[in-house]
Amino acid sequence: EGLVSALEKVADAVLIDTRVLFHHLNLELPAKDRFNSDLLRPDAIDNPVARKLTACLLSSSIPIVPGGHSLVSGGLRVITDSLVDHGELA
């Protein structure tokens, strides 16, 4: 809850690598829980900590997109570059 509250104060939207958070919290989640967190489906997550974190992300007042490292690395750069090339971003 505190993390989401802090993010809401400083951002209009967030892409977040939740794998880093899960590792920091010493959560060794099965693929099922990781992927359901990515899909913002807390009711399908068995681990209570991951379920609560995902529910908080889902209920945020700003868009928060969870995922793994590929979410916040090259794929995002390609999208941004494409928008710049087409004049969508300055």
C-alpha positions in Angstrom: 0.0 0.0 0.0 2.8 2.4 0.9 4.6 1.7 -2.4 1.5 2.4 -4.5 0.7 5.5 -2.5 4.3 6.9 -3.1 4.1 6.1 -6.8 0.7 7.9 -7.1 2.3 11.0 -5.7 5.2 11.2 -8.2 3.9 9.7 -11.4 1.0 9.8 -13.8 1.6 6.2 -14.8 4.1 3.4 -13.9 5.7 0.5 -15.6 7.2 -1.6 -12.9 9.5 -4.7 -12.9 7.7 -6.7 -10.2 10.3 -9.5 -10.4 12.8 -7.2 -8.6 10.2 -6.5 -5.9 9.4 -10.2 -5.5 13.1 -11.1 -5.2 13.6 -8.3 -2.7 10.7 -9.7 -0.6 12.3 -13.2 -0.8 9.3 -14.5 -2.7 10.1 -17.5 -5.0 6.9 -17.5 -6.8 5.7 -20.1 -9.3 5.1 -18.9 -12.9 1.4 -19.0 -12.2 1.6 -16.4 -9.5 4.1 -14.2 -11.5 2.0 -14.2 -14.6 -1.3 -13.6 -12.8 0.3 -10.7 -11.1 1.4 -9.4 -14.6 -2.3 -9.7 -15.6 -3.5 -7.9 -12.5 -5.5 -11.0 -11.4 -4.9 -11.1 -7.6 -7.7 -13.6 -7.0 -5.7 -16.2 -9.0 -2.5 -15.7 -7.0 -1.8 -18.2 -4.2 1.0 -16.3 -2.4 -0.6 -13.9 0.0 2.1 -11.2 -0.3 2.1 -11.2 -4.1 -1.8 -11.3 -4.0 -1.9 -8.2 -1.8 0.7 -6.3 -3.8 -1.1 -7.1 -7.0 -4.5 -6.0 -5.5 -2.8 -2.7 -4.5 -1.5 -2.2 -8.0 -4.9 -2.9 -9.5 -6.7 -0.5 -7.2 -4.3 2.4 -7.8 -5.6 5.8 -8.9 -3.0 5.8 -11.7 -2.3 3.1 -14.3 0.4 0.7 -13.1 1.6 -2.0 -15.5 3.5 -4.8 -13.8 5.8 -7.3 -15.5 9.3 -8.6 -15.9 12.5 -7.0 -17.1 11.4 -7.1 -20.8 8.6 -4.7 -19.9 10.9 -2.0 -18.8 13.8 -2.6 -21.2 14.1 -2.9 -25.0 10.4 -3.2 -25.8 9.6 0.1 -24.1 12.5 1.8 -25.9 11.2 0.6 -29.3 7.7 2.0 -28.5 9.2 5.3 -27.4 11.5 5.6 -30.4 8.5 4.9 -32.7 6.4 7.6 -31.1 9.3 10.1 -31.5 9.8 9.1 -35.1 6.1 9.7 -35.8 6.0 13.1 -34.0 3.9 11.8 -31.2 6.5 12.7 -28.6 9.0 15.6 -28.6 
